Amino acid sequence: MAKKMTVHMVPSTHWDREWYLPFRRYQIRLVRVMDKIIHLLETGKDPYFVLDGQTIMIEDYLEVKPWMKERLHKLIKAGKLIVGPWYVVPDMFIPCGESLWSNLQIGADIKAEYEGVGKVGYSPDSFGSTGQAPQMYAHFGNEYSMYTHGLRVPEDESISEHNFAGPVRFTAPDGTEVLAESSSYNIGAVYVVPTVWGNFTEKEVSPQQAVESMKQILASPKEMKNPYRTRLVVCGIDHIEPRENFLELIAALNEAFEDVEFKASTLDMYFEDLNAEIESGDAAEPPVAFGEQRGSYKEHFCRSNTASARVDIKMKNRRAENTLYSYVSGLNLYEKPCKPFDFLDRDAILHMAEKELVKAHPHDSICSCSVDEVNQDVKNRLTEVTQITDEILKDDLLKIGASLEGQGGMIMVYNCLPFARSMMVEGKLAVPYKVNGNCICENGRVLEDSVAEVLFHKRQDIETMKYVYFEELEQDGTRFAEVDGKLEDSDYYTGVRYRFTAEDVPAMGFKCYTLGWRDQDCACDADAAAPADKAAAEQNAKAAPAVSENAIANDKLRLTVNADGSVDVFDLQKQVLLSGAHVLECSVDEGDEYTYSNRQKLFCCAKNAAVVKKNVDGAVSSIRVAYEIAKPAAAADSGVDRNGIILVESEFRLEKGSDIVKVKTEITNSEADFRLRVLFRTPGNPANVYADTAFDLTSRQVYQREQLGLGGIVTISCRNLVNVPADGYELALYTKSSQEFETVKEDGYAVTALTLMRSVRRVYVTNTLTRDETALGVGTRWFTKDGTMQGTTELEYAFRIMEEGKDAVSRCNEALCYQLPLFCHGIAPEGSSSLKDFGMTLTGAVLSRIEKRNDRVIARIFNPAQEDSIAVFGFASGKVLEVKMGKKKIENVDITGYLS
């Protein structure tokens, strides 16, 4: 008699590389698990084993036992041990798109090295899935996908991961689709864990237990709704070893269920059978799961608040990604001129840095929902990545700078974006030459509003030559001492503080400036540079609108600080007023590093706001506001009924010619269990807001506050950008820090809140407002000291009043201008190259990365718009390349032959 149902039993283990224990402790357990898996596969006790969707487990195992490589290779090549597609199973919303791509690329390379098989994009326990995952999976040869958490079928809000079983057509915004299963990776945990309460480490699951457990699985509400005869049961759970009687259990199941066939299987085998069933026409077509898989808003968008836990780690990750994927990778366009003894294999070193960066991106690592020891390891990992990429960037820029025509020391400004830019730059740097001056010059012309101050001259001796960065030289105690007048100018470093506007810096190119002298000395203090001279100051004062003591202005905007600390911003050109912006809100947070929870709905806003500092000159105006914010008292405060005080200072900055309000907010905190957000209120009733995510600008639905359940929580993630449509304009928010925002509609207004910081004392609480696990017992599993974010934290973000109707490419590129400012470096030109030899332009698409791979130079670009476009590259060689791009499409463009 033909079986009515086939159940694919897939032996696996879910292996968090680090979580409630640090990596090195887990690695010991991994070695034991891998030894057992190899034994079971080689003896036939397990015919297959799925290694959790990641390949790093191979590297971590072979680090300890390298002599096992050939045995692993044999099992992987034979299709018995299934690895990949990822290097690590990532969070898909906190890392940038390039990090996800690198993750898949490294995983594919390792899988190919071992001749692995399999076409399933498996991401167990990722907290949702980015909408572009099908497109990325397809690029790396994956035809199927299995993910857990966050199923969302937009056409039917009633469908959720809690009441739906069966496959879906997971479809990317560009139309790329993979047959997918949104199913629990641990549904078959009972086949490796005989009892939750007993000592199961040395016990096998009995055949009787297996049969009874399968009766419960097949009779569950979800499985009863599954319309397909092909079913999947993944047999594994976090960090649990496989059992030796797996085939015995399958035999018992086949004997107990007459109309069901149970077979040891893999994910690929399951999907191949499922696909055949669907294509036969005997089964209904699966529903479409379109775009981001984050769950229904009624379920609080799966684990969304991990985006704001431990924001210090998020900021470190952002800096590491920006340096690696934008500043450094852009220099792949250029050959680095060097003498033979100066050769550096930068590509090998950067590949190492890339792997280290991706090692920080497992979901429980970059989400920061781990014990403090793990979070410290992640921070150290990201610090090392930044150290590597900073050194490579320095080496590249010094070599390129040295190849240019010119004499003496210069400041080279580097633009890593594929369009020309003008921007104010300021900071401190070291120039490898003895130079002096109080202003900045371009081709001998003094730049208006530029300022410079020489802070030191140091000898290029055996000690100072170890450094080159300003901060390192500044800390070095060796000062210049004249030695019989024999030193040349090239024997010095000059430490300089500077500020100037770099105009029309070429696309992905450079512009050089020198220090010069004005007729009159000009002062430059550490906080704000002075205007060029008194005459210029008077002229600028006449041109600027009159402002009060609590206001600042430039030629585009006027910003006024209100009594409650909020600000009004008036756009002088658009004649638009943004009122009551930047309201600081503090709420009780009884949740953990996964989930915000405010059971008592306790909120308060900043009080006792005061302007504490104001600086105005011809180029920059800034005003600093101090706030005291009372954290609402709650039962969670150890029974102490008090309102703790959080001190906040925000500096608002306006730069000449810019319509962006830049904000630096410094939070001094000695409290715990709160969430601090900054709110912007705009008139209108927008149906959607837009935020950038992996290779996309995504539309997110805006709900009325009263629609929302679970305490009115609907936070979602962003990377650099949030756009909120308003009446007559749009509000653009740019962020270099937090990656979590919320927009809701209230009384004819849209309220957008950017989470600045969450402070929690718990890693994991089993019963919160938005996640009820009382069956496991109410209480806290793990505590965190560092998760309280006590001490001082500085955050950077910006906002602007933007005209309506901008195209998606422009929106993304303008956000990148804030995220990736012009980069300055001190150089000493001594070659014959001309600046006109540099540069590459791109229109009609957003540049994600310039990647050198297999001796080819690849430009990875994407179209964030809902319409087709034509991406047009222009090269310094004079060549032009046009690429047709579909809507929401990612393209890898080989530009090798266009660079010369």
C-alpha positions in Angstrom: 0.0 0.0 0.0 1.3 3.4 -1.0 2.3 5.6 2.0 0.2 8.7 2.4 3.0 10.8 3.9 6.8 10.9 3.8 8.6 12.4 6.8 12.2 13.4 6.2 14.1 13.0 9.4 17.2 15.2 9.2 19.9 14.7 11.9 21.5 18.0 12.8 22.8 20.2 15.6 22.3 23.9 16.1 25.7 25.3 17.1 26.0 28.8 18.4 29.7 29.5 18.2 29.4 31.6 21.3 26.4 32.6 23.4 26.0 31.9 27.1 29.6 30.6 27.1 32.6 32.1 25.2 33.9 30.6 22.0 36.9 28.8 23.5 34.7 26.9 26.0 32.3 26.0 23.2 35.2 24.9 21.0 36.0 22.1 23.5 32.5 20.8 23.2 32.6 21.2 19.4 35.6 18.9 19.1 33.7 16.3 21.0 30.6 16.7 18.9 32.5 16.6 15.6 34.4 13.5 16.7 31.1 11.8 17.4 29.6 13.0 14.1 32.5 11.6 12.1 32.3 8.3 14.0 28.6 7.9 13.3 28.9 8.8 9.6 31.9 6.6 9.0 30.2 3.6 10.8 26.9 4.2 9.0 25.0 4.7 12.3 24.0 8.1 10.8 23.7 8.1 7.0 23.8 11.9 6.9 24.3 14.9 9.1 23.6 18.6 8.5 26.2 20.9 10.0 23.9 23.8 10.9 24.2 25.9 7.7 27.7 27.1 8.5 31.3 26.1 7.5 33.2 27.8 10.4 32.6 24.7 12.5 35.1 22.9 10.2 37.8 25.5 10.7 37.2 25.6 14.5 37.4 21.8 14.7 40.5 21.5 12.4 42.3 24.2 14.5 42.5 21.6 17.2 42.8 18.5 15.1 44.2 19.4 11.7 45.0 15.8 10.9 41.3 15.1 10.5 41.0 17.2 7.3 41.1 14.4 4.8 38.5 12.4 6.7 36.2 15.4 6.8 36.8 16.0 3.1 35.8 12.5 2.2 32.5 12.7 4.2 31.6 16.1 2.7 32.4 15.1 -0.8 30.3 12.0 -0.5 27.3 14.1 0.6 27.2 12.5 4.1 28.2 15.7 6.0 26.3 18.7 4.7 28.0 22.1 5.2 27.2 25.7 4.2 26.0 27.9 2.7 27.2 30.4 5.3 30.5 30.9 6.9 28.6 31.7 10.1 24.8 31.8 10.6 24.3 35.5 10.8 21.9 38.1 12.0 20.5 39.4 8.7 19.6 43.0 9.8 22.5 44.3 11.8 25.4 43.5 9.5 25.4 45.4 6.2 24.6 43.7 2.9 28.3 43.4 2.0 28.9 41.5 5.2 26.1 39.0 4.3 27.6 38.7 0.8 31.1 38.1 2.3 29.6 35.5 4.7 28.1 33.6 1.8 31.2 33.9 -0.3 33.5 32.6 2.3 31.1 29.8 3.0 30.9 28.9 -0.7 34.7 28.9 -1.0 35.2 26.6 1.9 32.4 24.3 0.7 34.0 24.2 -2.8 37.4 23.4 -1.2 35.8 20.3 0.4 33.7 19.5 -2.7 30.5 19.8 -0.7 27.0 19.3 -2.1 23.7 21.0 -1.3 21.5 23.8 -2.6 19.7 24.9 0.5 20.1 28.4 2.0 19.8 27.3 5.6 19.7 29.9 8.3 18.6 28.3 11.6 17.7 30.7 14.4 18.5 33.9 12.5 16.2 36.6 13.8 14.2 37.0 10.6 15.5 37.1 7.1 16.4 40.0 4.8 14.2 40.5 1.8 17.1 40.2 -0.6 18.1 36.7 0.8 16.6 34.8 -2.2 18.6 36.9 -4.6 21.9 36.3 -2.6 21.1 32.6 -2.2 20.5 32.3 -5.9 23.8 33.9 -6.8 25.6 31.3 -4.8 23.7 28.4 -6.5 21.1 27.8 -3.8 17.6 26.8 -5.1 15.9 26.4 -1.7 15.8 28.1 1.7 15.0 27.1 5.2 14.8 29.8 7.9 13.3 30.0 11.3 11.5 32.9 13.0 9.7 35.7 11.2 7.5 34.2 8.6 5.5 36.9 7.0 3.0 36.6 4.1 1.9 40.2 3.4 -1.2 39.2 1.6 -2.5 37.5 4.7 -1.6 39.1 8.0 -3.4 36.2 9.8 -0.6 33.8 8.7 2.2 33.7 11.1 4.9 31.2 12.1 2.7 30.2 15.0 -0.3 29.0 13.0 1.2 28.0 9.6 3.0 24.9 8.4 4.3 24.1 5.0 6.4 25.6 2.3 6.3 29.1 0.8 7.7 30.8 -2.2 10.2 33.1 -0.6 10.4 36.0 -3.1 12.9 38.9 -3.2 11.8 42.4 -4.2 13.3 41.8 -7.7 11.2 38.7 -8.2 13.9 36.1 -7.5 12.2 33.2 -5.7 13.3 30.1 -3.8 11.2 27.3 -2.5 11.4 27.8 1.3 10.4 26.3 4.6 9.9 28.4 7.6 10.1 25.7 10.2 11.7 25.1 13.5 15.2 23.8 13.4 14.6 21.9 16.6 11.1 20.4 16.0 12.7 16.9 16.3 14.7 17.8 19.4 13.0 14.9 21.2 15.1 12.5 19.1 18.3 13.7 20.7 17.0 14.8 24.2 15.1 12.0 26.0 13.8 14.2 28.8 14.2 17.9 29.7 14.5 17.1 33.4 16.6 14.0 33.5 20.3 13.5 33.0 20.1 13.1 29.2 23.8 13.4 28.4 24.4 9.7 28.7 21.0 8.4 27.8 19.6 7.3 24.4 16.0 8.0 23.3 14.0 4.8 23.4 11.9 3.6 20.4 8.8 3.9 22.6 9.7 7.6 23.3 10.3 8.2 19.6 6.9 6.8 18.6 5.0 8.8 21.3 6.8 12.0 20.3 6.0 11.6 16.7 2.3 11.1 17.5 2.4 14.5 19.2 4.3 16.2 16.3 2.0 14.9 13.6 -1.1 15.8 15.7 0.2 19.4 16.4 -2.0 22.2 15.2 0.6 23.3 12.7 1.2 19.9 11.2 -2.5 19.2 11.0 -2.8 22.3 8.7 0.1 21.2 6.5 -1.5 20.3 3.1 1.6 18.4 1.7 2.4 14.7 2.1 6.1 15.6 2.1 7.1 16.6 5.7 10.3 17.7 7.4 11.5 17.0 11.0 15.0 18.4 11.8 16.4 16.4 14.7 18.6 18.6 16.7 18.8 21.5 19.2 21.4 23.9 20.5 24.7 22.2 21.4 23.3 18.7 21.8 25.2 15.7 20.5 23.7 13.2 18.2 22.6 9.8 19.5 23.8 6.5 18.3 20.4 4.8 17.8 19.0 7.2 15.2 18.4 4.5 12.5 16.8 2.3 15.2 14.3 5.0 16.0 13.4 5.4 12.3 12.8 1.7 12.1 10.5 1.9 15.1 8.6 4.8 13.6 8.1 2.9 10.3 6.8 -0.1 12.1 4.4 2.0 14.3 2.9 4.2 11.5 1.4 2.2 8.6 0.6 5.1 6.3 3.8 7.1 6.9 7.2 6.6 5.6 10.1 7.8 7.7 13.6 8.1 6.3 16.9 9.5 7.3 17.4 12.4 5.0 18.9 15.8 4.3 17.4 19.2 3.7 18.1 18.8 -0.1 16.4 15.5 -0.2 13.3 16.9 1.5 13.1 19.9 -0.9 13.6 17.7 -4.0 10.7 15.5 -3.0 8.6 18.5 -2.0 9.3 20.2 -5.3 8.3 17.1 -7.2 5.1 16.9 -5.3 4.2 20.5 -6.1 5.2 20.2 -9.7 3.1 17.0 -10.1 0.0 19.1 -9.7 -1.4 17.0 -6.9 -0.7 19.7 -4.3 -1.6 23.3 -3.9 0.9 26.0 -4.9 2.6 27.4 -1.8 1.8 30.9 -0.8 4.2 33.7 -1.5 6.3 35.1 1.4 7.5 38.4 -0.1 10.3 40.5 1.1 11.6 40.8 4.7 10.7 37.9 6.9 10.3 39.5 10.3 6.9 38.2 11.4 3.7 40.0 11.8 3.7 43.4 13.7 1.2 41.7 16.1 4.1 39.5 17.1 6.5 42.4 17.6 8.7 41.7 14.6 10.9 38.9 15.7 13.7 39.9 18.1 13.7 43.4 16.7 15.2 45.0 19.8 18.5 43.2 19.4 19.3 46.1 17.0 19.5 48.5 20.0 21.2 46.2 22.6 24.8 47.1 23.3 24.9 50.0 20.9 28.7 50.3 21.6 29.2 47.0 19.7 27.0 48.1 16.9 29.0 51.2 16.4 32.3 49.3 16.4 30.8 47.0 13.7 29.6 49.9 11.6 33.1 51.5 11.6 34.8 48.2 10.7 32.4 47.6 7.9 32.7 51.1 6.5 36.4 51.1 6.5 36.7 47.6 4.9 33.9 47.7 2.3 34.0 51.4 1.4 37.3 53.3 2.1 39.7 50.4 1.6 37.8 48.5 -1.1 37.5 51.6 -3.2 41.3 51.6 -3.5 41.0 48.3 -5.4 40.6 50.6 -8.5 44.2 51.6 -8.3 47.5 49.9 -8.6 49.6 50.9 -5.5 53.0 52.1 -6.9 55.8 50.7 -4.8 59.4 49.6 -5.0 60.0 45.8 -4.8 60.9 45.9 -1.2 57.8 47.8 -0.4 55.4 45.2 -1.8 52.5 44.3 0.4 50.0 41.5 -0.4 47.1 43.6 0.9 44.5 41.3 -0.6 45.6 38.3 1.6 45.5 40.5 4.7 42.2 42.0 3.8 40.7 38.5 3.3 41.9 37.7 6.8 40.2 40.9 8.1 37.0 40.0 6.2 36.8 36.6 7.9 37.4 38.2 11.3 34.6 40.7 10.7 32.2 38.0 9.6 33.1 36.0 12.8 31.5 38.8 14.7 28.2 38.4 12.9 26.6 35.2 14.2 23.1 36.1 15.4 23.8 35.8 19.1 27.2 37.6 18.7 26.5 40.8 16.8 23.0 41.0 18.4 24.8 41.3 21.7 22.4 38.9 23.4 25.2 37.0 25.0 27.0 37.0 28.3 29.5 39.8 28.9 32.5 37.6 28.3 31.2 36.9 24.7 30.5 40.6 24.1 34.0 41.5 25.1 35.4 38.9 22.7 33.2 40.4 19.9 34.4 43.9 20.7 38.0 42.8 20.6 37.4 41.0 17.3 36.0 44.2 15.7 38.8 46.3 17.2 41.3 44.0 15.5 39.5 44.3 12.2 39.6 48.1 12.4 43.3 48.0 13.3 44.0 45.9 10.2 42.0 48.0 7.8 43.3 51.3 9.2 46.9 50.1 8.6 46.0 49.0 5.0 44.3 52.3 4.3 47.2 54.2 5.6 49.7 52.2 3.5 47.6 52.6 0.3 47.1 56.3 0.7 50.8 56.9 1.5 51.8 55.0 -1.6 49.3 56.7 -3.9 50.1 60.1 -2.4 53.9 59.6 -2.9 53.3 58.8 -6.6 51.7 62.2 -7.3 53.5 65.2 -8.6 54.4 67.9 -6.1 56.9 68.9 -3.4 56.5 69.3 0.3 53.8 68.1 2.6 50.2 68.0 1.5 46.8 67.0 2.8 45.2 64.5 0.4 41.4 64.3 0.6 39.9 60.9 -0.6 36.4 60.4 -1.8 35.3 56.8 -1.6 31.9 57.4 -3.3 31.3 57.3 -7.2 30.3 60.9 -7.6 32.1 64.2 -6.9 31.5 65.8 -3.5 32.0 69.0 -1.7 32.1 68.8 2.1 33.6 70.4 5.1 36.4 68.4 6.6 38.1 68.9 9.9 40.3 67.0 12.3 43.9 66.4 13.2 46.5 64.6 11.1 50.3 64.2 10.6 52.0 65.4 7.4 55.3 63.7 6.6 57.1 66.9 6.0 58.0 70.1 7.9 55.3 72.7 7.0 53.8 75.7 8.6 50.7 77.8 8.1 47.4 79.0 9.6 45.1 78.3 6.6 44.6 75.8 3.8 45.4 76.5 0.2 44.4 74.9 -3.1 46.9 75.6 -5.9 48.2 78.6 -4.0 44.7 80.0 -3.4 43.7 80.5 0.3 40.4 78.7 0.9 37.7 80.9 2.5 36.9 80.0 6.1 39.8 77.5 6.2 41.8 77.3 9.4 44.9 75.4 10.4 47.1 75.3 13.5 50.5 73.5 13.7 50.5 71.6 16.9 54.0 70.0 16.7 57.0 69.2 14.6 58.6 65.9 15.3 61.7 64.3 13.9 61.3 61.3 11.6 63.6 59.1 13.6 63.7 55.4 14.5 60.9 56.0 17.0 58.4 58.3 15.3 58.6 56.4 12.0 56.8 53.6 13.8 53.6 55.5 13.8 52.4 58.0 11.1 48.9 58.6 12.7 48.5 61.9 14.5 47.3 60.4 17.8 50.3 58.0 17.9 52.8 60.8 17.1 51.2 63.1 19.6 51.6 60.5 22.4 55.3 59.9 21.5 57.5 61.9 23.9 60.3 62.5 21.3 60.2 66.2 20.4 62.2 67.8 17.6 65.7 68.8 18.5 68.0 70.7 16.0 71.0 68.6 15.1 73.7 70.9 13.7 71.2 72.2 11.2 71.5 69.0 9.1 67.8 68.1 9.0 65.9 68.6 5.9 62.2 69.4 5.8 61.5 65.8 4.7 63.0 64.7 8.0 60.0 65.9 10.0 56.4 65.1 10.8 54.0 68.1 11.2 51.0 67.7 13.5 48.2 69.9 12.3 44.6 70.7 13.3 42.6 71.8 10.2 39.2 72.7 8.9 38.2 73.6 5.4 35.7 72.9 2.7 37.0 70.5 0.1 35.2 71.4 -3.1 34.4 69.0 -6.0 36.6 66.1 -4.8 36.5 63.7 -7.8 34.4 60.6 -7.8 36.4 57.8 -6.1 39.4 60.1 -6.4 41.6 62.6 -4.6 42.3 66.2 -4.2 45.4 67.7 -2.6 45.8 70.8 -0.4 48.7 72.6 1.3 49.2 74.6 4.5 49.6 78.3 3.8 49.7 81.7 5.4 47.3 84.6 5.6 48.4 88.2 6.0 47.0 88.0 9.5 47.4 85.2 12.0 44.2 83.3 12.8 43.3 81.5 16.0 41.9 77.9 16.1 40.9 76.4 19.3 40.0 72.8 20.0 36.2 73.4 20.0 35.5 75.7 17.2 37.7 77.2 14.5 37.7 81.0 14.2 36.8 82.8 11.0 39.5 83.7 8.5 39.8 87.3 9.7 37.7 90.1 11.1 36.5 91.4 7.7 35.3 87.9 6.8 33.5 87.6 10.1 31.7 90.9 9.7 30.6 89.9 6.2 29.4 86.5 7.3 27.5 88.2 10.2 25.7 90.5 7.8 24.7 87.6 5.5 23.4 85.4 8.3 19.9 85.9 9.7 19.7 87.4 13.1 19.4 84.8 15.8 18.8 84.8 19.6 21.0 83.3 22.3 19.2 80.0 22.0 19.5 79.8 18.2 22.0 79.2 15.5 21.8 79.6 11.7 23.6 79.2 8.4 22.7 80.1 4.9 20.2 77.2 4.7 18.7 76.7 8.1 17.8 78.4 11.4 17.7 76.2 14.5 16.1 77.3 17.7 16.2 75.5 21.1 12.9 75.5 22.9 12.4 75.7 26.6 11.8 71.9 26.9 15.1 71.1 25.0 13.4 70.3 21.7 14.4 72.2 18.6 12.6 74.1 15.8 14.3 74.0 12.4 13.3 76.4 9.7 14.5 75.7 6.1 15.1 79.2 4.7 14.9 78.0 1.1 12.0 75.6 1.3 10.2 77.8 3.8 9.3 74.8 5.8 9.3 74.6 9.6 10.0 71.3 11.5 8.8 72.1 15.0 9.3 70.4 18.3 11.9 68.0 16.9 14.5 66.0 18.9 12.4 65.2 21.9 14.3 62.8 24.3 12.0 60.1 25.7 12.9 57.6 28.4 10.9 54.6 29.2 11.2 51.7 31.6 12.6 48.6 30.1 11.9 45.4 32.0 13.1 43.2 29.1 16.4 41.8 28.2 19.0 42.1 25.4 16.5 40.4 23.0 13.3 42.3 23.7 12.1 45.6 25.0 9.3 45.4 27.6 7.5 48.1 29.4 4.6 46.4 31.2 3.5 49.5 33.1 3.9 51.8 30.1 6.1 54.2 32.1 7.5 57.1 30.0 9.0 60.5 30.6 10.6 63.2 28.5 13.6 65.4 29.2 13.3 68.2 31.6 15.6 71.0 32.9 17.0 71.5 29.5 19.5 74.4 29.1 21.9 75.8 26.5 25.3 75.4 27.9 27.6 76.4 25.0 27.3 78.2 21.7 29.9 78.7 19.0 29.4 80.8 15.9 31.7 81.6 13.1 31.6 82.1 9.3 31.7 78.4 8.5 30.3 76.5 11.5 27.7 77.2 14.1 26.9 74.9 17.0 24.8 74.9 20.1 25.1 72.5 23.0 22.0 71.6 25.1 22.2 69.8 28.5 19.2 67.7 29.6 18.3 65.9 32.8 16.0 62.9 32.2 14.3 61.1 35.0 14.1 57.3 34.5 10.6 56.3 35.6 10.6 54.2 38.8 9.4 50.7 38.4 9.0 47.5 40.4 12.1 46.1 38.6 14.3 48.6 40.4 14.8 46.2 43.3 11.8 47.6 45.2 13.4 51.0 45.4 10.8 53.7 44.4 12.9 56.4 43.0 13.6 58.2 39.8 17.2 57.9 38.6 18.6 60.8 36.6 20.3 60.3 33.2 22.4 63.1 32.0 22.4 63.9 28.3 24.1 66.6 26.2 23.3 67.1 22.6 25.4 69.3 20.3 23.5 70.6 17.2 25.8 71.7 14.3 25.1 73.6 11.1 27.8 73.9 8.5 28.0 76.6 5.8 26.2 75.5 2.6 24.6 72.4 4.2 20.9 71.7 4.9 21.7 68.9 7.4 21.5 69.2 11.1 24.3 67.1 12.6 23.9 65.9 16.1 26.3 64.5 18.6 24.6 63.2 21.8 26.6 62.2 24.9 24.8 60.1 27.4 26.2 59.8 31.0 24.4 56.9 32.7 24.6 55.3 36.1 21.1 53.7 35.9 19.7 50.5 34.4 16.6 49.1 32.8 15.5 51.9 30.5 15.2 52.7 26.8 16.3 56.2 25.6 14.9 57.4 22.3 14.8 60.7 20.3 11.5 61.6 18.7 10.5 63.6 15.6 6.9 64.6 14.9 5.9 65.4 11.4 2.5 66.4 10.0 0.7 64.0 7.7 -0.7 60.5 7.5 2.0 58.4 5.7 1.1 54.8 4.7 4.8 53.8 4.6 8.2 55.0 5.7 11.5 53.9 4.0 14.7 52.6 5.5 17.8 51.1 4.0 18.7 47.5 4.6 20.9 44.9 2.8 21.0 46.0 -0.9 17.7 47.8 -0.7 15.6 50.8 0.4 12.6 49.1 1.9 9.1 50.3 2.5 7.8 49.7 6.0 4.1 50.0 6.8 3.1 52.7 9.3 0.3 51.7 11.8 -2.0 53.8 13.9 -0.9 53.6 17.5 -4.2 52.1 18.6 -3.7 49.3 16.0 -0.7 47.9 17.8 -0.9 45.2 20.3 1.8 44.1 22.8 2.2 47.5 24.4 2.3 49.4 21.0 5.7 48.1 20.1 6.7 47.9 16.4 10.4 48.8 16.2 12.2 47.8 13.1 15.8 48.0 11.8 17.6 50.5 9.6 21.2 51.0 8.6 22.0 54.6 7.6 18.7 56.0 6.6 15.0 56.6 7.5 12.7 58.6 5.2 9.4 59.8 6.6 6.9 61.4 4.1 5.2 64.6 5.6 2.9 67.3 4.3 5.0 69.2 1.7 8.4 67.6 2.5 10.1 64.5 3.8 12.1 64.0 7.0 15.4 62.3 6.5 17.1 60.7 9.5 20.7 59.6 9.1 22.5 57.5 11.8 26.0 56.4 12.5 25.0 54.7 15.8 21.6 53.1 16.4 20.0 50.8 13.9 16.5 50.7 15.4 13.5 53.0 14.8 9.8 53.2 15.0 7.2 55.2 13.2 3.5 55.3 14.2 0.6 57.6 13.4 -1.1 59.7 16.0 -3.7 62.4 15.6 -2.7 63.5 12.1 1.0 63.3 12.8 3.7 60.7 12.2 6.0 60.1 15.2 9.4 58.7 14.4 11.6 57.5 17.2 15.2 56.6 16.8 16.4 54.4 19.7 19.7 55.9 21.1 20.4 53.3 23.7 18.9 50.5 25.7 20.1 49.6 29.2 19.2 46.2 30.6 20.5 44.0 33.4 19.5 40.7 31.8 20.6 38.7 28.8 17.5 36.5 28.8 14.2 36.8 30.7 11.8 33.9 30.2 8.6 36.0 30.7 8.4 39.5 29.1 5.6 41.6 27.7 6.4 40.4 24.1 7.7 36.9 24.7 5.9 34.5 27.1 7.9 31.4 28.1 6.3 30.8 31.4 6.2 27.1 30.7 9.9 27.1 31.3 9.6 28.9 34.5 9.4 32.7 35.1 12.7 34.3 35.8 16.0 35.5 34.6 18.4 33.0 33.1 21.6 35.2 32.8 22.6 38.7 34.0 24.7 41.2 32.3 26.7 44.1 33.8 27.9 45.6 30.5 24.4 45.5 29.1 23.4 48.4 31.4 25.6 50.7 29.3 26.7 52.6 32.3 29.4 55.3 31.8 29.5 57.7 28.9 28.4 56.9 25.4 28.6 59.3 22.4 26.2 58.8 19.5 26.1 60.5 16.1 23.1 61.1 13.8 21.6 63.8 11.7 18.3 65.0 10.2 17.2 67.2 7.3 14.1 68.6 5.7 14.2 67.0 2.3 12.1 67.8 -0.8 9.5 65.3 -1.8 9.8 62.8 -4.6 13.5 62.1 -4.6 14.5 58.9 -6.4 15.7 55.9 -4.4 19.3 56.0 -5.6 19.6 59.7 -4.6 18.2 58.9 -1.1 20.7 56.1 -0.5 23.6 58.1 -1.9 22.9 61.2 0.2 22.7 59.0 3.3 26.1 57.5 2.3 27.6 61.0 2.1 26.9 61.4 5.8 27.9 57.9 6.7 31.2 58.0 4.6 32.6 61.5 4.9 35.6 62.6 2.9 38.8 61.1 4.3 42.0 63.2 4.9 45.5 61.9 5.0 48.9 63.6 5.1 51.3 62.8 2.2 54.6 63.8 0.7 54.3 63.7 -3.2 57.5 62.8 -5.0 56.3 61.1 -8.2 55.0 62.0 -11.6 51.4 60.9 -11.5 48.6 63.4 -12.0 45.3 63.6 -10.1 43.4 63.4 -13.4 44.4 59.8 -13.7 42.1 58.8 -10.8 38.4 58.4 -10.5 35.3 56.4 -11.5 31.7 57.6 -11.6 28.4 55.8 -11.3 24.9 56.9 -12.0 21.6 55.0 -11.9 22.6 52.6 -9.1 24.2 52.5 -5.6 27.8 51.3 -5.3 28.1 48.6 -2.6 31.8 47.6 -3.0 34.7 47.4 -5.3 36.1 43.9 -4.9 39.2 42.2 -6.3 38.6 38.5 -6.8 40.5 36.0 -8.9 42.5 38.8 -10.5 39.3 40.6 -11.6 38.0 43.9 -10.3 34.2 43.6 -9.6 31.9 46.5 -8.8 28.9 45.3 -6.8 26.0 47.6 -7.3 22.3 47.6 -6.6 19.2 49.4 -7.8 17.0 50.3 -4.8 14.1 51.6 -6.9 10.8 49.9 -7.9 11.6 50.7 -11.5 14.2 49.4 -14.0 17.3 51.6 -14.4 20.5 51.9 -16.4 23.7 52.1 -14.4 26.3 54.1 -16.2 30.0 53.8 -15.2 32.5 56.4 -16.3 36.2 55.7 -16.0 39.3 57.8 -16.0 40.4 55.9 -19.0 37.6 57.6 -20.9 35.6 54.3 -21.3 31.9 54.1 -20.5 30.0 51.0 -19.4 26.2 50.8 -19.3 24.4 48.1 -17.3 20.7 47.4 -17.5 19.3 46.8 -14.1 15.9 45.4 -13.1 14.1 46.8 -10.1 15.6 46.0 -6.7 18.4 44.1 -8.5 21.9 43.3 -7.3 24.6 43.1 -10.1 28.2 42.1 -10.1 29.9 44.0 -12.9 33.4 43.1 -14.1 35.2 46.4 -14.7 38.7 45.0 -15.1 39.1 46.0 -18.7 37.8 49.5 -18.2 40.4 50.7 -15.8 43.2 51.3 -18.3 
